[in-house]
Amino acid sequence: MAVADARVFTQDLTILDDKPDLLEKLLPRLAEWCIRFSPIVAVDMPDGLLIDASGCTHLWGGDQAYLEDISKKLSARGYEVRLAIADTIGAAWGIARFGSEPIVSSGRHID
């Protein structure tokens, strides 16, 4: 919808300029910051990160505490976060985007 048309519906409209290349610049920097959680972090364009948590979660006291710490730190910086842990990247990706339980027990990703 054009801004002029949207202003007809609401007088208190806040308009923000779109920065088309913002995510391409931000996600790699955010991935570097996430190395504190795992040495292997990859950018998943257009809006995500993949963190290989293999061998890392026990340092936080388990999967739940690991996810809570990541969520807390990113949320405190203003990011909307959806996280998941599963045996495979595909399962974790799908659960993070469409699931309700963020932790998939080992071997349960095919259920």
N, C-alpha and C positions, 0 to 999 in steps of 0.2 A: 504494500500500500504506500502511496506517495505521502510524504510528510504533510503536505497541504490537506490531503483528504483525511489523514489521521487527526489533524487539529480540529476538524469539524466535530469529531466524536468526543474529544477531551481537550480541555483548555490547559490542563496541567501536564502536557506532554513534555517529556525530557528527551532531547535528541542528542545522540552520541555519534561522533564521526566513526565510520568503519575504517579499520586499519587492516587491509587485506593480507599483509604479510606478517602481522603480529604473531600468529601461531607458529609460523615457520622460524621465527627468531626466538620465541619464548620457550617452546617445547625442548629444543636441545639444551638450553640453559637450565631448564627445570630437570631434565634428565641428569645433567651433571650434578645438580644439587642432591638428587635422589641416590647418588652413589653411597651416601651414608647408610642406606638400607640394604644395598647389595652392590657388588662390584660389576654386575651386568645389568645395565639399564638401556632400553632402546626406545626410540621415538616411534609411536604408532599414529601416523597422521590420519586424520586431520586433527584429532583432539585427545590423544591418549599416550600413555607410557606403558611399556612392558618391563616389569622388574622380575628378574630371575631370583626367586627367593630360596632356591636350593641351598640348604645348609646354613641359612641365615636366621630363620625364625626362632630357633632355640636361644639365640642371643637376647631376644626380647621376652623370653618366657613362653613361647609358643605362637601358633598362628594368630590367635585372637589378639593377643597383646601386640604383635607385630603390625597387624592391620590397624589397630586402634592408634598406635603411635604415628604411623604414616598419615592416617586420616586427621588426627589432631594437629599435626604440624602443618599439613597442607591447608586445612580449613582455617587455621589461625592466620594464614597468609592470604586468605580470601578466595581460595579455590574450592569449587564444588567437586567433591570426590566420590567416586564409586569404585570400590576395591573388591577383589576376589582372589582366592588362592585355590588352585586345583592341580591335578597331576599333569595336565597339558595346557599349553598356551591357549589353544582354542577354547577349551572349557572355561578357563579363567576369564578370557576375553568375553565370552558369551554371558557368563554369570555376572560379571561386572556391569555389563550394559543392560541385561534383561532379567537377571535373576533376583531373588529376594534373600537368599542365604549366602553370605559372602565366602564361606568356607566349605569346600567340597572334600569330604573325607577321601583318603587314598583309595583308589580303585572304584569309587562311586561315580566318577564322571560319565560313565556310559549308561547309567540308570535313567 
